[in-house]
Amino acid sequence: MIHNFFALLSILPARPRRAAVRKLMDTVWHLRTTEEAIGRENLPSEPCLFICNHLSNADGFTLDRALRPLKVYFLAGIKLQSTVMTRLGTEAVDTIFIRPNSSDIEPIKRAVETLKAGHSVLIFPEGGRSRTGALTQAKKGASLIARRAGVPIVPVALTGTEKFMPIDDRDMGREQVRRSHLTVRFGKPFHLDELEAETAESEDPRQALTDAMMRRVAELMPPEYRGVYAPPAPKANDAAPAPHLAPHTPSQPSR
């Protein structure tokens, strides 16, 4: 049903179309979800780079609602323009389009320029939605944006959107919405220079920086969502020592 509404709205001129799509999406989120935004006190007053895990095509608008009234620009894959529903969904928020897994650096330049112009930007460093719900290794561009912009970085963790709008690889434009609880958790801001101890002497400094950034996202998430950024399991020789047992003294036979 929602897909039919998007098809009708697509014939409107740009400005009224955006307003109508936002109203429709707000209504759907209100009727089909419960939402929780945790850690809003961590949002800085200055422009910042938000980094977040990516679970669903519902992520952008869910984050937009959690961040209001703060104006944030979202980096989104150009593929989202290929269907009516996802194209109009990206129009509902301020979007900078990017071609994942390509050498096109123009969107990265635009993101840096947007940050330097005094606006916040949100990126999904994994470069695509996780098919398992768990974090996958992020792309290097995240640390490049952070380095060039020089702004605070705010880690963000999303849970629940993978259940609200599950991925349908057969037809992205026909994905369905389900009743779900959505949680957005904002962590404390940090700067790249705080990660130097974690990335010293790395063979790939840019990837090491991105990975260190993503570990801040993983720390905000339940264990099953942490994926490749889960802390390593303790080694056998690091296990807690067995409790000391007092020598066994045979009991005296009763008389």
N, C-alpha and C positions, 0 to 999 in steps of 0.2 A: 504493500500500500504506500509506504513512504517513498518508494521509487517513482510512483506515479505523480506525487506532489512535486518532486524534484523536476520531473519532465515538464510539468506545467510552469513551474517557476523559471525554467531556463529561457522562456521566451520573453521575459521581462527585460527592460533596460538595466544596465549594470547597477546603478545606485539603489533603485527600489528592489531589485533582485537580491542584492546582498542583505538588505534589511529584512526582507521576507524570509530568506533562507535562515538567517540568524534566529528569527522568531520561531520558525518551524523547528529548528534544532533545539532551541531552548525548551520548547514544549515537549519534544521527545525525551530529552534528558530528564526533565522534571517528572514526566509520567513513568519512565521506565527505569530510573536509577535512584539510588540514594548516594549522596556524595559527601566526602569528608576531606577537607584540606587541613593538613597538619604542618605546623612550623612556619606559618605566614609571618611570624615575628622575625624570621631570618631573612626576609626579603629586603635587600638594601635599597636606599633611596636613590642611589646613583645607577647609571646604566650597568647592566651585568650580562654575562653569558650564562644562560641556563643549559645544563646538559641533562638529558633524560633517557631512560630506557624506552623502547618502542615495541608495543604489543598489538596495536590495532589501528585501523583508520579512524577510530573514534578518539585517538590520543590528543590530537591538536585541539579540538573543540573542548574536550574535557579540561585540558590545561588552560585554555582561554578562560573558561568559566572560573577555574580556581584562582587565576591571577587577576581577575577584574578588581578594581578599575585600571590596573597597570596595563599599559599598551606594550605588547611584545610582538616582534616579528618572528615567524616560524620558517625554518628551512625545511622544504618538503620536496620529495622526489617528483620529477617532471611526469612520471607515469600516472600520477593522480589526475592529470588533465585528460586522460584517455576515456573516462566515463562521465556521464552527466552528474551522477550523485557525488563522486569524489571531486570533480571539478568545482561544483558549486560549494562543496564542503570546504575546499581550500579558499574559495572566495570569501567565505564567512569570517576568515581571520586574515591578518596581514601576512602575506606569504612571499618568501624568496625561493624560487624554484632551483633545484640542483639536479644534476645527472649523476646518480650514485655510480661508483666504480668507473668513473671516467677521469680524464686528465683536465677537464674543464675547471679552471680556477676562478672564472668570473663570478660565480655565486659566492665563493669564499671572499673575494674582494668586496662584493656588495655587503656581505655580512659584517666585515670589518668596518666598512664605511658607515654602515647603519649604527654600529656601536659607537664609533667615534663622533657621530652626529648627535649622540645623546639618547639613543633608543636601545632598549634591551632586545636581545635575540635569543631564541630557544632552538637548540639543535638536538637531533637524535644521532649520537655519534656512531651507533651500530650500522647506520646506513640503510636499514630496512627493518621490517617487523620480525620479531622473533617467532618462529614457528612452534617453539616449545614453551614459551613464556619465560624462559631463563635467558640471562644476558649472553650475548655472543660478543666476540672480540670487536672492539670499536675501530673505526677508520682513523688514520693519522690526521685528517683535516681538522679534527676537533682541537688538537693542540696547536695547530697552525693558526687558527682563528684566535684562540686564546692568547697566543704569543704576540701576534700582530696588534691586537686590540688593546691589550694591557688592562683589561677590566676585571673586576671580581667575577669568580665563577661560582655558580650556585648549583649544587647537585639536586636532582629531583627524581623521585621514585614513584612510578605509577603501578597500581595493581587493580585488577578487576576489569579493565577495558577489553582484555582478551576474551572475557566471558560475555561482556555486553555486546560487542560486535566482533564475533570470531572471524578469522581469516578464511576467505573462500577463494582458493587459487584458481578455481574454474571460471569465476566471474566476479571480479572485485566490485563491479558496479551493482551487484545484487546482494551484497552482504546484508544479513538480517540483524536486528537488534533484539536483545533479550533482557529481561529484568536482572539487574546486577547491582552490587555495591561497589562504588569506585573510590579509591583512596589516592590522594596526591600528597606526598610528603616532601617538604622542602628542607634541605640540610643547610648548615651554616656556610656562608661564603668563604672562599679561600682564593689565594693567588698562586700562580705557577711556581714562584720562587719557594713556596712552602713544600714543594714536592721534590726538591733537589736531592735530598737524602735517599729517596726511593729510586731515583733515575740515574744516579752517578755511575759512570763507567759502563753504561748500557751500550750494546752494539747498535741499537736503533733508537737514538734519543727521542725522536718524535713519537714513535710508537710507545716508548716507555712512558712518556708524559701523558699520552692519551690513556694508557692503561691505568696510570696512577689516578687520573681524574675519574675514571669509571669505577675505581674501587670506592670512591666517595659515594657514588650512586648505590653501589652494592651494599654498603653499610646501612643504608636506609631501608633495605628490602628484607622480606622474609627469606629464610635460607633457600627455599625452593626456587626463588627467582634469581638468585645470584649467578648461576651458571659458571662461565669461565672466570669470573671475578670473585668466586667464593674463596674464603681463606683456605690454605692447604690443611689437610687433615693432620693431626698431630702424629709424629713418628712414634714407633713402638717404644723406643727408649726415652721418649718424652712423657710417656704415660705416668699417671700418678702412682707412687709406690703403694704396694699392698699394705693395708693396715697391719700394725704390729699386733700379734696375738700372744697373749700370755701362755706360758707353758701349761700343758694340760696336766692336771693333777687328778689321778683316778679317785673317784668317790669312794668313801669307806662303806663297806657293806653294812646294811642295817642289822641291828641285833634283834 
